[in-house]
Amino acid sequence: MADDLCFFTKDSFILKSSKKSPLVLRTVVLFFVMVCGVYICTICLKQISTGSTTEFLNFRVVQKPCPEPNIEPWEIPYVHYPNPKTYSRAECACNPVQYFAIMSMQRSGSGWFETLLNNHTNISSNGEIFSVKVRRSNVSTIFETLDKIYNLDWMSSASKNECTAAVGLKWMLNQGLMQHHKEIVEYFNTRGVSTIFLFRRNLLRRMISILANSYDRDAKPLNGTHKSHVHSPHEAAILASYKPVVNATTLIPSLRQVEETTKKGLEYFKSTRHIILYYEDVVKNHTKLAEVQEFLKVPKRELKSRQVKIHKGSLSNHIQNWVDVEKALNGTKYESYLHADYRK
């Protein structure tokens, strides 16, 4: 009886245990599943949140304020959208701007040429900026000045400000260009600055212009004022009345030196995007101005200047010792300078 009781008790225990065990296991499994589900959901939500934030941030970085211009791929480095510090470009903010520099030598027609460019409603050429020595004292001051010009923060009478489509300056070869040519070339190529070379074919005429301008600087025959350029035939006639004496002995070496300087300038800056012009060609062929406007990617306009040419006609009328000059150049490669003429 006792054995039967014990047996019954064991069976009862076994039966009860077998009934309770599945319920406990199910509870444990259910709890585990819930914990795993919560953990997985938490991880997924974090990933989704991080992904959304990353996508949003990337979108803001990639987004550009202005639409892509319809240009060739090679032109992209030369298209700019300046953001001036001194004013807002307002509705012109998305108008692309070209950067340029007119490289020339004194009395090569660069002043007249620049007035033609500034006659365009969208071109701002800010003059001979580096004639002031402190601005070209070292590379740092040169770059600071250029940054201000190309950011449209340089104010001058030529500034078009908001709607400028091409901005630049006139830069003589003897104003720091040759001394710092390596650094300036790198700056131009990095910043996408284009070069407009403007030289004079007849270097003898250039020499006469230099000598006459030097005399005018000291004598000031125009009411006590010095004028490098004039706007009336009367003023031009007064300045042209002075006939300089040319040193025939040093004439050929002087012409040769100017040639060498010109060649060096072209060689130093040949890796920049550039166009080469000669004063005489621009005077005789006005399609050259159309080429310049195409080069600067601005709408083509008829360009005019108020400047009046000073030394017109044959050079024999403007040189006091013409016979000596003629004798020095006859039979040389510079002989053509004696008779080459053009009208303006």
C-alpha positions as a Markdown table, in Angstrom:
| # | Residue | x | y | z |
|---|---|---|---|---|
| 1 | Met | 0.0 | 0.0 | 0.0 |
| 2 | Ala | 2.9 | 2.3 | 0.9 |
| 3 | Asp | 4.6 | 1.4 | -2.4 |
| 4 | Asp | 1.5 | 2.1 | -4.3 |
| 5 | Leu | 1.1 | 5.4 | -2.5 |
| 6 | Cys | 4.7 | 6.3 | -3.3 |
| 7 | Phe | 4.3 | 5.2 | -6.9 |
| 8 | Phe | 1.1 | 7.3 | -7.2 |
| 9 | Thr | 2.9 | 10.3 | -5.7 |
| 10 | Lys | 5.7 | 10.0 | -8.2 |
| 11 | Asp | 3.4 | 9.6 | -11.1 |
| 12 | Ser | 1.4 | 12.5 | -10.0 |
| 13 | Phe | 4.5 | 14.6 | -9.7 |
| 14 | Ile | 5.7 | 13.5 | -13.1 |
| 15 | Leu | 2.3 | 14.2 | -14.7 |
| 16 | Lys | 2.1 | 17.6 | -13.0 |
| 17 | Ser | 5.6 | 18.6 | -14.1 |
| 18 | Ser | 4.9 | 17.5 | -17.7 |
| 19 | Lys | 1.8 | 19.8 | -17.7 |
| 20 | Lys | 3.6 | 22.9 | -16.2 |
| 21 | Ser | 6.9 | 22.6 | -18.2 |
| 22 | Pro | 5.5 | 23.6 | -21.7 |
| 23 | Leu | 3.8 | 26.7 | -20.3 |
| 24 | Val | 7.0 | 27.9 | -18.6 |
| 25 | Leu | 9.0 | 27.3 | -21.7 |
| 26 | Arg | 6.5 | 29.1 | -23.9 |
| 27 | Thr | 6.6 | 32.0 | -21.5 |
| 28 | Val | 10.4 | 32.1 | -21.6 |
| 29 | Val | 10.5 | 31.8 | -25.4 |
| 30 | Leu | 7.9 | 34.5 | -25.8 |
| 31 | Phe | 9.8 | 36.9 | -23.5 |
| 32 | Phe | 13.0 | 36.2 | -25.4 |
| 33 | Val | 11.3 | 36.9 | -28.7 |
| 34 | Met | 9.9 | 40.1 | -27.4 |
| 35 | Val | 13.3 | 41.3 | -26.1 |
| 36 | Cys | 14.9 | 40.4 | -29.4 |
| 37 | Gly | 12.2 | 42.1 | -31.3 |
| 38 | Val | 12.5 | 45.3 | -29.3 |
| 39 | Tyr | 16.3 | 45.2 | -29.7 |
| 40 | Ile | 16.1 | 44.6 | -33.5 |
| 41 | Cys | 13.5 | 47.4 | -33.9 |
| 42 | Thr | 15.7 | 49.8 | -32.0 |
| 43 | Ile | 18.7 | 49.0 | -34.1 |
| 44 | Cys | 16.7 | 49.4 | -37.3 |
| 45 | Leu | 15.3 | 52.7 | -36.2 |
| 46 | Lys | 18.8 | 54.1 | -35.5 |
| 47 | Gln | 20.0 | 53.0 | -38.9 |
| 48 | Ile | 17.1 | 54.5 | -40.6 |
| 49 | Ser | 17.5 | 57.7 | -38.7 |
| 50 | Thr | 21.3 | 57.9 | -39.4 |
| 51 | Gly | 20.7 | 57.1 | -43.1 |
| 52 | Ser | 18.1 | 59.8 | -43.4 |
| 53 | Thr | 20.3 | 62.4 | -41.7 |
| 54 | Thr | 23.3 | 61.4 | -43.9 |
| 55 | Glu | 21.2 | 61.6 | -47.0 |
| 56 | Phe | 19.8 | 65.0 | -46.0 |
| 57 | Leu | 23.3 | 66.4 | -45.3 |
| 58 | Asn | 24.7 | 65.0 | -48.5 |
| 59 | Phe | 21.8 | 66.7 | -50.4 |
| 60 | Arg | 22.6 | 70.0 | -48.9 |
| 61 | Val | 26.3 | 69.7 | -49.8 |
| 62 | Val | 25.7 | 68.7 | -53.4 |
| 63 | Gln | 23.0 | 71.2 | -53.9 |
| 64 | Lys | 24.2 | 74.3 | -55.9 |
| 65 | Pro | 22.8 | 77.8 | -55.7 |
| 66 | Cys | 22.8 | 78.3 | -59.5 |
| 67 | Pro | 21.9 | 76.1 | -62.4 |
| 68 | Glu | 24.6 | 74.6 | -64.5 |
| 69 | Pro | 25.4 | 76.8 | -67.5 |
| 70 | Asn | 25.1 | 75.4 | -70.9 |
| 71 | Ile | 28.9 | 75.3 | -71.7 |
| 72 | Glu | 31.5 | 72.9 | -72.9 |
| 73 | Pro | 33.4 | 70.8 | -70.2 |
| 74 | Trp | 36.7 | 72.6 | -70.8 |
| 75 | Glu | 35.0 | 76.0 | -70.1 |
| 76 | Ile | 33.9 | 75.0 | -66.6 |
| 77 | Pro | 37.1 | 76.2 | -64.8 |
| 78 | Tyr | 36.6 | 79.7 | -66.3 |
| 79 | Val | 33.0 | 80.2 | -65.2 |
| 80 | His | 32.7 | 81.8 | -61.8 |
| 81 | Tyr | 29.9 | 83.0 | -59.4 |
| 82 | Pro | 31.6 | 85.6 | -57.1 |
| 83 | Asn | 30.1 | 86.4 | -53.8 |
| 84 | Pro | 31.1 | 90.0 | -53.0 |
| 85 | Lys | 31.6 | 91.0 | -49.3 |
| 86 | Thr | 30.6 | 94.7 | -49.9 |
| 87 | Tyr | 27.3 | 94.2 | -51.6 |
| 88 | Ser | 24.8 | 91.6 | -52.9 |
| 89 | Arg | 24.6 | 90.7 | -56.6 |
| 90 | Ala | 20.9 | 90.3 | -56.1 |
| 91 | Glu | 19.1 | 89.1 | -59.3 |
| 92 | Cys | 22.5 | 88.8 | -61.0 |
| 93 | Ala | 23.9 | 86.3 | -58.5 |
| 94 | Cys | 23.5 | 83.4 | -61.0 |
| 95 | Asn | 25.1 | 85.3 | -63.9 |
| 96 | Pro | 28.5 | 83.6 | -64.6 |
| 97 | Val | 31.6 | 85.8 | -64.6 |
| 98 | Gln | 34.8 | 85.4 | -66.6 |
| 99 | Tyr | 38.1 | 86.6 | -65.0 |
| 100 | Phe | 40.8 | 88.2 | -67.3 |
| 101 | Ala | 44.0 | 90.2 | -67.3 |
| 102 | Ile | 45.2 | 92.4 | -70.2 |
| 103 | Met | 49.0 | 92.0 | -70.4 |
| 104 | Ser | 50.8 | 94.7 | -72.3 |
| 105 | Met | 53.6 | 97.3 | -72.3 |
| 106 | Gln | 53.3 | 101.0 | -71.9 |
| 107 | Arg | 52.2 | 103.0 | -75.0 |
| 108 | Ser | 51.0 | 99.9 | -76.8 |
| 109 | Gly | 47.3 | 101.0 | -77.1 |
| 110 | Ser | 46.2 | 99.3 | -74.0 |
| 111 | Gly | 44.5 | 102.4 | -72.6 |
| 112 | Trp | 42.4 | 102.8 | -75.8 |
| 113 | Phe | 41.7 | 99.1 | -75.9 |
| 114 | Glu | 40.5 | 99.1 | -72.3 |
| 115 | Thr | 38.1 | 101.9 | -72.9 |
| 116 | Leu | 36.6 | 99.8 | -75.7 |
| 117 | Leu | 36.0 | 96.9 | -73.3 |
| 118 | Asn | 34.5 | 99.1 | -70.6 |
| 119 | Asn | 32.1 | 100.4 | -73.2 |
| 120 | His | 30.5 | 97.0 | -73.0 |
| 121 | Thr | 27.6 | 96.9 | -70.4 |
| 122 | Asn | 28.9 | 93.7 | -68.9 |
| 123 | Ile | 32.7 | 94.1 | -68.9 |
| 124 | Ser | 34.6 | 95.8 | -66.0 |
| 125 | Ser | 38.4 | 96.3 | -66.6 |
| 126 | Asn | 39.7 | 98.2 | -63.6 |
| 127 | Gly | 42.7 | 99.9 | -65.1 |
| 128 | Glu | 46.4 | 99.7 | -64.3 |
| 129 | Ile | 46.0 | 98.4 | -60.7 |
| 130 | Phe | 49.7 | 97.4 | -60.2 |
| 131 | Ser | 51.1 | 100.8 | -61.2 |
| 132 | Val | 50.9 | 101.4 | -57.5 |
| 133 | Lys | 54.2 | 99.8 | -56.2 |
| 134 | Val | 52.9 | 98.7 | -52.8 |
| 135 | Arg | 50.3 | 96.4 | -54.4 |
| 136 | Arg | 53.0 | 94.5 | -56.2 |
| 137 | Ser | 55.6 | 94.6 | -53.4 |
| 138 | Asn | 55.4 | 90.8 | -53.0 |
| 139 | Val | 53.3 | 87.8 | -54.1 |
| 140 | Ser | 51.0 | 88.0 | -51.1 |
| 141 | Thr | 50.0 | 91.6 | -51.8 |
| 142 | Ile | 49.5 | 90.7 | -55.5 |
| 143 | Phe | 47.2 | 87.8 | -54.7 |
| 144 | Glu | 45.3 | 89.9 | -52.1 |
| 145 | Thr | 44.7 | 92.5 | -54.7 |
| 146 | Leu | 43.7 | 90.0 | -57.4 |
| 147 | Asp | 41.3 | 88.3 | -55.0 |
| 148 | Lys | 39.5 | 91.5 | -54.3 |
| 149 | Ile | 39.2 | 92.3 | -58.0 |
| 150 | Tyr | 37.9 | 88.9 | -59.0 |
| 151 | Asn | 35.5 | 88.8 | -56.1 |
| 152 | Leu | 34.0 | 92.0 | -57.5 |
| 153 | Asp | 34.9 | 93.9 | -54.4 |
| 154 | Trp | 37.2 | 96.4 | -56.2 |
| 155 | Met | 35.4 | 99.6 | -56.8 |
| 156 | Ser | 36.4 | 101.8 | -59.7 |
| 157 | Ser | 34.7 | 104.0 | -62.4 |
| 158 | Ala | 34.7 | 100.9 | -64.6 |
| 159 | Ser | 32.8 | 98.6 | -62.1 |
| 160 | Lys | 29.5 | 97.2 | -63.3 |
| 161 | Asn | 29.1 | 95.5 | -60.0 |
| 162 | Glu | 26.0 | 93.3 | -59.9 |
| 163 | Cys | 25.7 | 92.4 | -63.6 |
| 164 | Thr | 29.3 | 92.2 | -64.4 |
| 165 | Ala | 30.0 | 89.2 | -66.8 |
| 166 | Ala | 33.7 | 89.7 | -67.2 |
| 167 | Val | 36.0 | 91.4 | -64.7 |
| 168 | Gly | 39.8 | 92.1 | -65.0 |
| 169 | Leu | 42.5 | 94.7 | -65.1 |
| 170 | Lys | 45.3 | 96.1 | -67.2 |
| 171 | Trp | 48.7 | 94.8 | -66.2 |
| 172 | Met | 52.1 | 95.9 | -67.6 |
| 173 | Leu | 54.9 | 93.4 | -68.0 |
| 174 | Asn | 57.2 | 95.6 | -65.8 |
| 175 | Gln | 54.8 | 95.7 | -62.9 |
| 176 | Gly | 55.7 | 92.5 | -61.1 |
| 177 | Leu | 54.5 | 90.1 | -63.9 |
| 178 | Met | 57.9 | 89.0 | -65.0 |
| 179 | Gln | 59.5 | 88.8 | -61.6 |
| 180 | His | 56.7 | 86.6 | -60.1 |
| 181 | His | 55.6 | 84.9 | -63.3 |
| 182 | Lys | 55.6 | 81.3 | -61.9 |
| 183 | Glu | 53.4 | 82.1 | -59.0 |
| 184 | Ile | 51.0 | 84.3 | -61.1 |
| 185 | Val | 50.7 | 81.6 | -63.8 |
| 186 | Glu | 49.8 | 79.1 | -61.0 |
| 187 | Tyr | 47.2 | 81.5 | -59.6 |
| 188 | Phe | 45.7 | 82.1 | -63.1 |
| 189 | Asn | 45.4 | 78.4 | -63.8 |
| 190 | Thr | 44.0 | 77.6 | -60.4 |
| 191 | Arg | 41.5 | 80.5 | -60.4 |
| 192 | Gly | 40.6 | 80.2 | -64.0 |
| 193 | Val | 41.9 | 83.6 | -65.2 |
| 194 | Ser | 42.2 | 84.2 | -68.9 |
| 195 | Thr | 45.0 | 86.3 | -70.5 |
| 196 | Ile | 44.6 | 88.9 | -73.2 |
| 197 | Phe | 48.0 | 89.8 | -74.7 |
| 198 | Leu | 48.1 | 93.2 | -76.4 |
| 199 | Phe | 51.3 | 94.4 | -78.0 |
| 200 | Arg | 52.4 | 96.7 | -80.8 |
| 201 | Arg | 53.9 | 95.6 | -84.1 |
| 202 | Asn | 55.6 | 98.9 | -84.9 |
| 203 | Leu | 58.0 | 99.3 | -82.0 |
| 204 | Leu | 59.3 | 102.6 | -83.4 |
| 205 | Arg | 55.9 | 104.2 | -83.1 |
| 206 | Arg | 55.7 | 102.9 | -79.6 |
| 207 | Met | 59.1 | 104.5 | -78.8 |
| 208 | Ile | 57.9 | 107.9 | -80.2 |
| 209 | Ser | 54.8 | 107.7 | -78.0 |
| 210 | Ile | 56.9 | 107.0 | -75.0 |
| 211 | Leu | 59.3 | 109.9 | -75.6 |
| 212 | Ala | 56.4 | 112.3 | -76.3 |
| 213 | Asn | 54.5 | 111.1 | -73.2 |
| 214 | Ser | 57.6 | 111.6 | -71.1 |
| 215 | Tyr | 58.0 | 115.1 | -72.4 |
| 216 | Asp | 54.3 | 115.9 | -71.7 |
| 217 | Arg | 54.7 | 114.6 | -68.1 |
| 218 | Asp | 57.3 | 117.3 | -67.4 |
| 219 | Ala | 56.2 | 120.2 | -69.7 |
| 220 | Lys | 52.4 | 119.8 | -69.3 |
| 221 | Pro | 51.5 | 121.8 | -72.4 |
| 222 | Leu | 47.7 | 121.1 | -71.9 |
| 223 | Asn | 46.9 | 123.9 | -69.4 |
| 224 | Gly | 49.5 | 122.7 | -67.0 |
| 225 | Thr | 48.1 | 119.1 | -66.8 |
| 226 | His | 49.6 | 115.8 | -67.9 |
| 227 | Lys | 47.4 | 113.7 | -70.1 |
| 228 | Ser | 48.4 | 110.3 | -71.4 |
| 229 | His | 45.3 | 110.1 | -73.5 |
| 230 | Val | 43.1 | 112.8 | -75.1 |
| 231 | His | 39.5 | 113.1 | -76.2 |
| 232 | Ser | 39.6 | 115.9 | -78.8 |
| 233 | Pro | 41.5 | 116.6 | -82.0 |
| 234 | His | 42.7 | 119.9 | -80.6 |
| 235 | Glu | 44.4 | 118.3 | -77.6 |
| 236 | Ala | 45.9 | 115.7 | -79.9 |
| 237 | Ala | 47.4 | 118.3 | -82.2 |
| 238 | Ile | 49.0 | 120.1 | -79.2 |
| 239 | Leu | 50.7 | 117.0 | -78.0 |
| 240 | Ala | 51.7 | 115.9 | -81.5 |
| 241 | Ser | 53.5 | 119.2 | -82.1 |
| 242 | Tyr | 56.4 | 118.0 | -80.0 |
| 243 | Lys | 58.9 | 116.1 | -82.1 |
| 244 | Pro | 61.3 | 114.0 | -80.0 |
| 245 | Val | 65.0 | 113.4 | -80.8 |
| 246 | Val | 65.7 | 109.6 | -81.1 |
| 247 | Asn | 69.0 | 108.2 | -80.0 |
| 248 | Ala | 70.0 | 106.6 | -83.3 |
| 249 | Thr | 73.0 | 104.8 | -81.7 |
| 250 | Thr | 71.0 | 102.9 | -79.2 |
| 251 | Leu | 67.9 | 102.6 | -81.3 |
| 252 | Ile | 68.4 | 99.0 | -82.6 |
| 253 | Pro | 69.4 | 97.6 | -79.1 |
| 254 | Ser | 66.4 | 99.3 | -77.6 |
| 255 | Leu | 64.0 | 97.8 | -80.2 |
| 256 | Arg | 65.6 | 94.4 | -79.7 |
| 257 | Gln | 65.2 | 94.5 | -75.9 |
| 258 | Val | 61.5 | 95.2 | -76.3 |
| 259 | Glu | 61.2 | 92.3 | -78.7 |
| 260 | Glu | 62.9 | 90.0 | -76.2 |
| 261 | Thr | 60.7 | 91.2 | -73.3 |
| 262 | Thr | 57.6 | 90.5 | -75.4 |
| 263 | Lys | 58.8 | 87.0 | -76.3 |
| 264 | Lys | 59.5 | 86.2 | -72.6 |
| 265 | Gly | 56.1 | 87.4 | -71.6 |
| 266 | Leu | 54.4 | 85.2 | -74.2 |
| 267 | Glu | 56.6 | 82.3 | -73.2 |
| 268 | Tyr | 56.0 | 82.7 | -69.4 |
| 269 | Phe | 52.2 | 82.8 | -69.7 |
| 270 | Lys | 51.6 | 80.5 | -72.7 |
| 271 | Ser | 50.1 | 77.8 | -70.4 |
| 272 | Thr | 47.2 | 80.1 | -69.4 |
| 273 | Arg | 44.1 | 80.4 | -71.5 |
| 274 | His | 45.0 | 83.3 | -73.7 |
| 275 | Ile | 44.5 | 85.3 | -76.9 |
| 276 | Ile | 47.2 | 87.4 | -78.7 |
| 277 | Leu | 46.3 | 90.8 | -80.1 |
| 278 | Tyr | 48.2 | 93.6 | -81.8 |
| 279 | Tyr | 47.2 | 97.2 | -81.6 |
| 280 | Glu | 47.5 | 97.7 | -85.4 |
| 281 | Asp | 45.2 | 94.7 | -86.1 |
| 282 | Val | 42.5 | 95.9 | -83.7 |
| 283 | Val | 42.6 | 99.4 | -85.3 |
| 284 | Lys | 42.3 | 98.1 | -88.9 |
| 285 | Asn | 40.0 | 95.1 | -88.3 |
| 286 | His | 37.1 | 95.6 | -85.9 |
| 287 | Thr | 36.2 | 91.9 | -86.1 |
| 288 | Lys | 39.1 | 91.5 | -83.6 |
| 289 | Leu | 36.8 | 93.1 | -81.0 |
| 290 | Ala | 34.2 | 90.5 | -81.8 |
| 291 | Glu | 36.8 | 87.8 | -81.2 |
| 292 | Val | 37.6 | 89.3 | -77.8 |
| 293 | Gln | 34.0 | 89.4 | -76.8 |
| 294 | Glu | 33.7 | 85.7 | -77.8 |
| 295 | Phe | 36.8 | 85.0 | -75.8 |
| 296 | Leu | 35.2 | 86.6 | -72.7 |
| 297 | Lys | 31.9 | 84.9 | -73.4 |
| 298 | Val | 29.9 | 88.1 | -73.3 |
| 299 | Pro | 27.1 | 89.2 | -75.7 |
| 300 | Lys | 28.6 | 90.9 | -78.8 |
| 301 | Arg | 28.2 | 94.6 | -78.9 |
| 302 | Glu | 29.5 | 97.5 | -81.0 |
| 303 | Leu | 32.3 | 99.0 | -78.9 |
| 304 | Lys | 33.4 | 102.6 | -79.0 |
| 305 | Ser | 36.0 | 104.8 | -77.4 |
| 306 | Arg | 36.2 | 108.6 | -77.0 |
| 307 | Gln | 40.0 | 108.6 | -77.2 |
| 308 | Val | 41.7 | 110.4 | -80.1 |
| 309 | Lys | 44.9 | 109.2 | -81.7 |
| 310 | Ile | 47.8 | 111.6 | -81.1 |
| 311 | His | 50.5 | 110.7 | -83.7 |
| 312 | Lys | 48.8 | 110.3 | -87.0 |
| 313 | Gly | 50.3 | 109.9 | -90.5 |
| 314 | Ser | 53.9 | 109.4 | -91.4 |
| 315 | Leu | 56.5 | 109.0 | -88.7 |
| 316 | Ser | 58.8 | 111.4 | -90.5 |
| 317 | Asn | 56.4 | 114.2 | -89.3 |
| 318 | His | 56.9 | 113.2 | -85.7 |
| 319 | Ile | 60.7 | 112.7 | -85.3 |
| 320 | Gln | 63.1 | 115.6 | -85.2 |
| 321 | Asn | 66.1 | 113.7 | -86.4 |
| 322 | Trp | 64.3 | 111.6 | -89.0 |
| 323 | Val | 67.3 | 111.3 | -91.3 |
| 324 | Asp | 69.5 | 109.7 | -88.6 |
| 325 | Val | 66.7 | 107.2 | -87.6 |
| 326 | Glu | 66.1 | 106.3 | -91.3 |
| 327 | Lys | 69.9 | 105.7 | -91.8 |
| 328 | Ala | 70.1 | 103.6 | -88.6 |
| 329 | Leu | 67.2 | 101.3 | -89.7 |
| 330 | Asn | 67.7 | 101.0 | -93.4 |
| 331 | Gly | 68.9 | 97.5 | -94.4 |
| 332 | Thr | 67.9 | 96.0 | -91.0 |
| 333 | Lys | 64.9 | 93.8 | -90.1 |
| 334 | Tyr | 63.3 | 97.0 | -88.5 |
| 335 | Glu | 63.3 | 98.9 | -91.8 |
| 336 | Ser | 59.6 | 98.3 | -92.3 |
| 337 | Tyr | 58.9 | 100.4 | -89.1 |
| 338 | Leu | 59.9 | 103.5 | -91.0 |
| 339 | His | 57.0 | 103.4 | -93.5 |
| 340 | Ala | 54.4 | 101.2 | -92.0 |
| 341 | Asp | 51.3 | 103.2 | -91.4 |
| 342 | Tyr | 47.6 | 102.7 | -90.6 |
| 343 | Arg | 44.5 | 104.8 | -90.1 |
| 344 | Lys | 42.4 | 105.2 | -87.0 |
